[in-house]
């Protein structure tokens, strides 16, 4: 498998780890023609909504896209437009997983721990403006938007209350 496929598989594993620890299930659309790579589903009532769901576009990169405050990720215009619409039944977010340049540094393991390096960041593009770009644009994900177990639970609880991310 080439390096881009390895990055994709690593980001899938990252998402699966976060989602399973949070207690939710993952589903994968058969075709990604609407900028949805994965869906996350809860069971039962979480506030006002039964079985809330979240859909996402998952990206990964080992490029230097991080500065002191943000991740600046070049996103295809199609993905931007698909994710910025506000009239979806299921809310959508973008997740960008950062990886070390050196493949040998992606995972560290001992008898006590399995460490996946680095982490993912999330952003809701809902209601962002239309742009004049023709192929891609750079989106800014705040570094405090780490996609963690606690954050995923908070997002899902918000969706259960009718609050979209």
The 8 nearest C-alpha neighbors of each residue, nearest first, counted from 0:
[[1, 4, 5, 2, 3, 8, 6, 7],
 [0, 2, 4, 3, 5, 6, 7, 8],
 [1, 3, 5, 4, 6, 0, 102, 7],
 [4, 2, 6, 5, 1, 7, 0, 60],
 [3, 5, 7, 6, 2, 1, 0, 8],
 [4, 6, 2, 8, 3, 7, 9, 1],
 [7, 5, 3, 9, 4, 8, 59, 10],
 [6, 8, 4, 10, 5, 9, 11, 3],
 [9, 7, 11, 5, 10, 6, 4, 12],
 [8, 10, 12, 6, 11, 7, 5, 13],
 [9, 11, 13, 7, 12, 8, 96, 6],
 [12, 10, 8, 14, 9, 13, 15, 7],
 [11, 13, 15, 9, 10, 14, 16, 8],
 [14, 12, 10, 16, 11, 15, 9, 17],
 [15, 13, 11, 17, 12, 16, 18, 10],
 [16, 14, 12, 18, 13, 17, 19, 11],
 [15, 17, 13, 19, 14, 18, 12, 20],
 [18, 16, 14, 148, 20, 15, 19, 21],
 [17, 19, 21, 15, 23, 20, 16, 14],
 [18, 20, 22, 21, 16, 17, 23, 15],
 [19, 21, 22, 17, 18, 16, 148, 23],
 [22, 20, 18, 148, 19, 23, 17, 152],
 [23, 21, 19, 20, 18, 24, 41, 152],
 [24, 22, 41, 18, 40, 19, 21, 39],
 [23, 25, 40, 39, 41, 18, 19, 26],
 [26, 24, 39, 38, 40, 27, 37, 23],
 [25, 27, 38, 37, 39, 28, 24, 40],
 [26, 28, 37, 38, 29, 36, 25, 35],
 [29, 27, 30, 31, 37, 26, 36, 35],
 [28, 30, 27, 31, 36, 32, 26, 37],
 [31, 29, 28, 32, 33, 36, 27, 35],
 [32, 30, 33, 35, 34, 36, 28, 29],
 [31, 33, 30, 34, 35, 36, 28, 29],
 [32, 34, 35, 31, 81, 78, 30, 36],
 [35, 33, 78, 56, 31, 32, 81, 36],
 [36, 34, 56, 55, 33, 31, 37, 54],
 [35, 37, 56, 31, 55, 57, 27, 34],
 [38, 36, 27, 55, 35, 54, 26, 28],
 [37, 39, 54, 26, 53, 25, 27, 55],
 [38, 40, 25, 53, 52, 24, 54, 26],
 [41, 39, 52, 24, 23, 51, 25, 50],
 [42, 40, 50, 23, 51, 52, 24, 43],
 [43, 41, 50, 40, 44, 49, 51, 23],
 [44, 42, 50, 49, 45, 41, 51, 48],
 [43, 45, 49, 48, 46, 50, 42, 47],
 [46, 44, 159, 48, 156, 49, 47, 43],
 [45, 47, 160, 159, 48, 44, 156, 49],
 [46, 48, 160, 159, 45, 49, 161, 44],
 [49, 47, 159, 46, 44, 45, 51, 50],
 [48, 50, 44, 43, 51, 45, 47, 159],
 [51, 49, 42, 41, 43, 44, 48, 52],
 [52, 50, 41, 159, 49, 48, 40, 158],
 [53, 51, 40, 39, 89, 41, 50, 54],
 [52, 54, 39, 90, 38, 89, 91, 40],
 [55, 53, 38, 91, 37, 90, 35, 39],
 [54, 56, 92, 91, 35, 37, 93, 36],
 [55, 57, 93, 35, 36, 34, 94, 92],
 [58, 56, 94, 95, 36, 55, 93, 59],
 [59, 57, 95, 94, 96, 56, 60, 7],
 [60, 58, 96, 95, 97, 6, 10, 7],
 [59, 61, 97, 62, 98, 96, 58, 6],
 [60, 62, 98, 100, 99, 97, 63, 59],
 [63, 61, 60, 64, 100, 97, 98, 99],
 [62, 64, 65, 61, 60, 66, 100, 70],
 [63, 65, 71, 70, 62, 72, 66, 61],
 [66, 64, 70, 63, 69, 71, 67, 68],
 [65, 67, 69, 68, 70, 64, 71, 63],
 [68, 66, 69, 65, 142, 70, 141, 64],
 [69, 67, 142, 66, 141, 70, 65, 143],
 [70, 68, 141, 142, 140, 66, 65, 139],
 [69, 71, 65, 140, 64, 139, 72, 141],
 [72, 70, 139, 64, 138, 137, 69, 140],
 [71, 73, 137, 138, 74, 70, 64, 139],
 [74, 72, 137, 136, 138, 135, 71, 75],
 [75, 73, 135, 136, 137, 72, 76, 79],
 [76, 74, 135, 78, 77, 134, 79, 136],
 [75, 77, 135, 79, 134, 78, 80, 74],
 [76, 78, 80, 75, 79, 81, 34, 135],
 [79, 77, 81, 75, 76, 80, 34, 82],
 [80, 78, 76, 82, 77, 81, 83, 75],
 [79, 81, 77, 83, 82, 78, 76, 84],
 [80, 82, 78, 79, 83, 77, 34, 84],
 [83, 81, 79, 80, 84, 124, 78, 91],
 [84, 82, 125, 124, 126, 80, 127, 81],
 [83, 85, 125, 82, 126, 86, 81, 80],
 [86, 84, 125, 126, 87, 83, 90, 82],
 [87, 85, 84, 88, 90, 89, 125, 83],
 [88, 86, 89, 85, 90, 84, 91, 82],
 [87, 89, 90, 86, 85, 52, 91, 53],
 [88, 90, 87, 53, 52, 91, 54, 51],
 [91, 89, 53, 54, 87, 163, 88, 92],
 [92, 90, 54, 55, 53, 82, 89, 123],
 [93, 91, 123, 55, 122, 56, 94, 54],
 [92, 94, 56, 122, 121, 55, 57, 123],
 [93, 95, 121, 57, 120, 58, 56, 119],
 [96, 94, 58, 59, 120, 119, 57, 97],
 [97, 95, 119, 59, 118, 10, 58, 120],
 [98, 96, 60, 117, 118, 61, 59, 119],
 [97, 99, 61, 117, 60, 116, 100, 105],
 [100, 98, 101, 61, 105, 104, 117, 102],
 [101, 99, 61, 102, 98, 62, 104, 105],
 [100, 102, 99, 103, 104, 105, 98, 61],
 [101, 103, 104, 105, 100, 99, 106, 98],
 [102, 104, 101, 105, 106, 107, 99, 100],
 [105, 103, 102, 101, 106, 99, 107, 116],
 [104, 106, 116, 102, 103, 115, 99, 98],
 [107, 105, 115, 114, 104, 116, 108, 103],
 [108, 106, 114, 113, 115, 104, 105, 109],
 [107, 109, 113, 112, 114, 106, 110, 111],
 [108, 110, 111, 112, 113, 107, 114, 106],
 [109, 111, 112, 108, 113, 107, 114, 106],
 [112, 110, 109, 113, 108, 114, 107, 115],
 [113, 111, 109, 108, 110, 114, 107, 115],
 [112, 114, 108, 107, 109, 115, 106, 111],
 [113, 115, 107, 106, 108, 112, 116, 105],
 [116, 114, 106, 105, 117, 113, 107, 13],
 [117, 115, 105, 106, 118, 98, 114, 99],
 [116, 118, 98, 97, 115, 99, 119, 105],
 [119, 117, 96, 97, 116, 120, 145, 98],
 [118, 120, 96, 146, 95, 145, 97, 94],
 [119, 121, 145, 146, 95, 144, 94, 96],
 [122, 120, 94, 93, 144, 146, 145, 95],
 [121, 123, 93, 92, 140, 124, 94, 120],
 [122, 124, 92, 125, 164, 93, 91, 121],
 [123, 125, 83, 127, 82, 122, 126, 92],
 [126, 124, 83, 85, 123, 84, 127, 82],
 [125, 127, 83, 85, 84, 128, 124, 123],
 [128, 126, 83, 124, 125, 129, 84, 80],
 [129, 127, 130, 126, 83, 125, 80, 124],
 [128, 130, 127, 131, 80, 83, 126, 132],
 [131, 129, 132, 128, 133, 136, 76, 80],
 [130, 132, 133, 129, 134, 136, 76, 135],
 [133, 131, 130, 134, 135, 136, 76, 129],
 [132, 134, 135, 131, 76, 130, 136, 75],
 [133, 135, 76, 132, 75, 136, 77, 74],
 [136, 134, 75, 76, 74, 132, 133, 73],
 [137, 135, 74, 73, 76, 138, 75, 132],
 [136, 138, 73, 72, 74, 71, 139, 135],
 [139, 137, 72, 71, 73, 136, 140, 74],
 [138, 140, 71, 70, 69, 141, 72, 137],
 [139, 141, 70, 69, 122, 142, 71, 138],
 [142, 140, 69, 143, 144, 68, 70, 139],
 [143, 141, 69, 144, 68, 140, 70, 145],
 [142, 144, 141, 145, 68, 120, 69, 140],
 [145, 143, 142, 120, 141, 121, 146, 140],
 [146, 144, 120, 143, 119, 147, 121, 142],
 [145, 147, 120, 119, 121, 150, 144, 151],
 [148, 146, 150, 149, 145, 151, 17, 119],
 [147, 149, 151, 21, 17, 150, 152, 20],
 [150, 148, 152, 147, 151, 153, 21, 146],
 [149, 151, 153, 147, 152, 148, 146, 154],
 [150, 152, 154, 148, 153, 149, 147, 155],
 [153, 151, 155, 149, 150, 154, 156, 148],
 [154, 152, 150, 156, 151, 155, 157, 149],
 [153, 155, 157, 151, 152, 156, 150, 158],
 [154, 156, 158, 152, 157, 153, 151, 159],
 [157, 155, 159, 153, 158, 154, 152, 45],
 [156, 158, 162, 160, 154, 159, 155, 153],
 [157, 159, 162, 161, 155, 160, 163, 156],
 [160, 158, 45, 48, 156, 46, 157, 161],
 [159, 161, 46, 157, 47, 158, 162, 156],
 [160, 162, 158, 159, 157, 163, 47, 48],
 [163, 161, 157, 158, 160, 164, 159, 154],
 [164, 162, 158, 90, 161, 157, 154, 91],
 [163, 123, 154, 162, 90, 158, 157, 92]]
